[in-house]
Amino acid sequence: MMTEVMKINPNTRLLKMLGEDLIKDEKTAVIELVKNSYDADARRVRIFFENFSDEFEASHASEIFIIDDGEGMSKNEIKNNWLSPGTDNKKRKKKVGEKTSLGRVYQGEKGIGRYSMLKLARSVEVFSKKVEDNLWNHAKVDLSDYDEDYISEEEHSSNLLSDLNILYDNQECLETSLIPFIEEKGTIIKLTNLNGNWNAKKATEIYNDLARLEPITKLIHGWQSNKEINSYFNEFKIEFYLNGIKTIHEEVFLNDLEKFLNLQEKKCILSIKNGIFDDKTGTFEFYANDINHRVNVNDNVFRKLPAFKRYFEEERENFKIKDLKCGPFNFEFYAFHFNSREKYLEDYRLTHEEKALIENHRIYLYRDNARVYPYGETKNDWLSIDALRGLIKANAFLTNGQTVGFVSISYDKNPKLQDKSNREGLIEEDDITFEFIALLQSLLNYIRVIIYNNEVKKIKDVGKKKENDRKKILDELEKRKQEELANQIKKEQEEKRKNQDKLAKQELQLKEKEVQLNTREEKIKRKENRIEEEIREEMKDKVSTQIVMTEEEEEFFKSSDVIKSSFIGEKIPMGYNPLLEQLSRLNYNDFYLLYSLVFRVFIEDITKKYNVSRNLSDRRGLGEKVNLMINDMLDIVKDNNSSLTANQKNELLSLLGGKEPFKNELNVIKAQFYKDGQQQILATKLNSFTHNPKYIERKEALSIANNTILPLIILSQKIISYVESDVSYKKI
């Protein structure tokens, strides 16, 4: 019997499996190629999209160039490593702890990431040069003649991988307009005969993912407002070019990153920094808002957490700390407050734009300072936080949207947490990945119900104390005011008594003189009359002065910076609302709470009467009602609107000083109530008065009454009197 030696001879279809089939999409493919540049100690990677449309749409002539300034490859490295699937050179280096010249831990280890280039194109050329080389090493892989299953379309052609011809030569450099961007060393990958569909959205997503290849935790720790952010890319910089011109991707990314850093500095309600999990002791240690915390998985408070019990009691019977296999890890989390209605949390309130900016970040996973994809993408809930909120309890976890996090593992300390070959997360092997995720879920459960809740409570307690202190100050001021008023009355009464005593004394003197000088009666009488007249005039002046001192002139609903009509100063039709008639008689300092409450009633009454009169929907919030009413007022005075006569329109416009002032003033009022589809601060404030009337500064109250409510009263009555015959609405 003769023994024959046989060898594995793979088909060219293996390249399809390693490239098109294994790699999820173009984004993952580009990331894999850029990771190779990272392993080559590149400091800058430029990606050129040539012969693309302005919207990154590709044509048959489109090409992609990936150019880095890394260490480059020799001919032997191209032949034995780059062109050989499954090489173990990086794996061996990582096992012995070898790093790159810049101290980077090698990201590749399976030897197949480079074949992601076949996800992008059928024709691939690589140009690579070390600093000591004179010429560039050039290799070309062209599969343009193969069909979609990588089977040659030529008759009698071999489909064995060993028969695929790879062309190699060395040359000065490729002939291209991109020569000014090429360094003396590095690697250039040229992709032609492109696969897939390209667009601007995909290009932006690829850039943003590449820009987040390294964590920004160091930048967060040292961040101060208005700090120079360009230094963020000093170690590893990504640049995109479209048809030879640098795109704005970097500028937009850095601008959004700066906004996020400022938000983290000023509006982050809870910062978890320098977190470490020690798998030997089962201890989490971290700083929460700069206060050190330690908690062990065996602590009662931790073991009672639903997330902990769900896995470590239900899935792992008789769990012990010594059973942990995932290894230690580091973590940082930054939580923001998304409930804008909660009292005392105004300092942490976020705009819609700020919320959207935070929601673009999620919890990222990094291995040896390089990101593990796709964890951290917007729709990737790899820790199942949102799912657990539904399964356990909504307030047991922070949402993905309000939390930005950075979890770090390493090759040497977490050997059992390995990447999948298709680059879609960690391999779920021997339950190690589930254990790692369950620890993070339990930690996030603990942070939410213990740390976060306590932090919110502290903030609210401070807010309550400030409010109570303010109330005490206001009460004290009111008490002093009443005391000063009582002292003033007492002083006036004392002055009056002194005057009366003086008058009595003078009268007594007159009587004494009358007795003494009875022979000169007429003269004494004239003198007496004169003295009495002087006393009366003196008393008259003092009484007049007292009245001026005690009377407080009220200016509510009597003077407006907005209304320009000549009727200002005349009596305003108080019959419009009995509250208005009575309110105008009340002293503001004594009845300020009534003013704050009635302002809300006025606006509600104005909008209701107007919108009903104009057949407009009244089933809306206060801000929407005002918005609806003012939009109708602006529309009714337009030239093409025939609802009113020209004279009526001119009369309306003249109330606010003309056409442009009419439009501008009403838009200013509207912006206080409703803008960009959202209720604004004045509407919110007036609504709150319905349940909790508060003191408003006199100056602000005068402005609301005279420059907001008064114009709306006058204009609404005027328009109603034009368009309706109901006699209950008087013309002004």
Secondary structure, DSSP 4 states (H G I P E B T S, - for coil): ----------BTHHHHIIIIITS-SHHHHHHHHHHHHHHTT-SEEEEEEES--TT----TT-EEEEEE-S----HHHIIIIITSTT--HHHHHHHTT---TTSPPP---SS-GGGGHHHHEEEEEEEEE-TT-SSEEEEEEE-TTB-TTS-B-STT---BGGG---EEEEES---STTGGG--SSEEEEEEEEE-S---HHHHHHHHHHHHTSS--HHHHHT--TT---GGGGSSSEEEEEETTEE-SHHHHHHHHHHHHHHHHHHH-SEEEEEEEEETTTTEEEEEETTEEEEEETTSHHHHT-HHHIIIIITTSTT--GGG--S--EEEEEEE----TTSTT-GGG---HHHHHHHHT--EEEEETTEE-TTTTSTT--TT-HHHHHHHT-GGGS--TTTEEEEEEE-TTT-TT--B-TTSSSB---TTHHHHHHHHHHHHHHHIIIIIIHHHHHHHHHHHHHHHHHHHHHHHHHHHHHHHHHHHHHHHHHHHHHHHHHHHHHHHHHHHHHHHHTGGGHHHHHHHHHHHHHHHHHHHHHHHHHHHHHH-----TTT--SS--STTTTSPP-GGG-HHHHHHTTS-TTTSHHHHHHHHHHHHHHHHHHHHHHTT----S-HHHHHHHHHHHHHHHTSTT--SS-HHHHHHHHHHTTSHHHHHHHHHHHHHHHEETTEE-HHHHHHHHHHHS-----HHHHHHHIIIIIHHHHHHHHHHHHHH---TTS---
